[in-house]
Amino acid sequence: MLKPGGRIVVLDLRKHGFEQAREMYADTWLGFSEVELRGFLTGAGFAGVQSWIVDREKQAPAFETILALGCKHATIQKTS
């Protein structure tokens, strides 16, 4: 739960095909694309959604790490 104006930060692996990760790291899914992550956050009502590749491994399986950010909309309180 976030208060209005709060920020969410997601750090995950970019979509990959390294199937061994399912057993080695108990992964249910094999990462997300930047488009998927931004879509999840936008669909959940976050504004100002951005994402970046923040790390690339040099050795196999050459995982890439994605950072995604968003801000929960501030609610406007109506007064009577």
C-alpha positions as CSV (number, residue, x, y, z in Angstrom):
1,M,0.0,0.0,0.0
2,L,1.2,3.5,-0.8
3,K,-0.1,6.8,0.3
4,P,-1.1,9.3,-2.4
5,G,2.1,10.6,-3.9
6,G,4.1,7.6,-2.8
7,R,6.5,5.9,-5.2
8,I,7.0,2.3,-6.2
9,V,10.3,0.8,-7.2
10,V,10.6,-2.5,-9.0
11,L,13.9,-4.2,-9.7
12,D,13.7,-7.4,-11.7
13,L,15.4,-9.3,-14.5
14,R,14.7,-8.5,-18.1
15,K,12.9,-11.3,-20.0
16,H,15.4,-14.1,-20.8
17,G,15.4,-17.7,-21.9
18,F,17.6,-19.2,-19.2
19,E,15.2,-22.1,-18.2
20,Q,17.6,-23.3,-15.5
21,A,16.7,-20.3,-13.5
22,R,13.4,-21.9,-12.6
23,E,15.1,-24.6,-10.6
24,M,18.3,-22.7,-9.5
25,Y,16.4,-19.6,-8.2
26,A,12.9,-20.9,-7.9
27,D,11.8,-18.5,-10.6
28,T,8.2,-18.7,-11.6
29,W,8.6,-16.5,-14.7
30,L,11.7,-15.6,-16.7
31,G,11.8,-11.9,-16.2
32,F,9.8,-9.1,-17.8
33,S,10.3,-6.8,-20.8
34,E,10.4,-3.1,-20.1
35,V,7.1,-2.7,-21.9
36,E,5.5,-5.3,-19.7
37,L,6.7,-3.7,-16.5
38,R,5.6,-0.2,-17.6
39,G,2.2,-1.7,-18.6
40,F,1.7,-3.4,-15.2
41,L,2.5,-0.1,-13.4
42,T,0.4,2.1,-15.7
43,G,-2.5,-0.4,-15.5
44,A,-2.3,-0.3,-11.7
45,G,-2.8,3.4,-11.8
46,F,0.8,4.7,-11.3
47,A,1.8,7.9,-13.1
48,G,5.2,9.0,-14.4
49,V,6.2,5.4,-15.1
50,Q,9.8,5.0,-16.3
51,S,12.2,2.1,-16.7
52,W,15.8,1.5,-17.5
53,I,18.3,-1.4,-17.9
54,V,20.6,-0.8,-14.9
55,D,23.0,-3.7,-15.2
56,R,24.1,-6.2,-17.8
57,E,26.1,-9.3,-16.9
58,K,29.2,-9.9,-19.0
59,Q,29.2,-13.7,-18.7
60,A,26.5,-16.2,-19.5
61,P,23.6,-16.2,-19.0
62,A,24.1,-12.4,-19.4
63,F,21.1,-11.4,-17.3
64,E,20.0,-7.8,-17.6
65,T,18.4,-6.0,-14.6
66,I,15.5,-3.6,-15.1
67,L,14.6,-0.8,-12.7
68,A,11.0,0.6,-13.0
69,L,9.5,3.6,-11.1
70,G,6.1,5.0,-10.7
71,C,4.1,7.4,-8.5
72,K,0.7,6.8,-7.0
73,H,-1.7,9.5,-8.0
74,A,-2.5,12.0,-5.3
75,T,-6.1,12.0,-4.4
76,I,-8.0,15.3,-4.2
77,Q,-10.3,15.5,-1.2
78,K,-13.6,17.2,-1.8
79,T,-14.9,19.4,0.9
80,S,-18.6,20.3,1.3
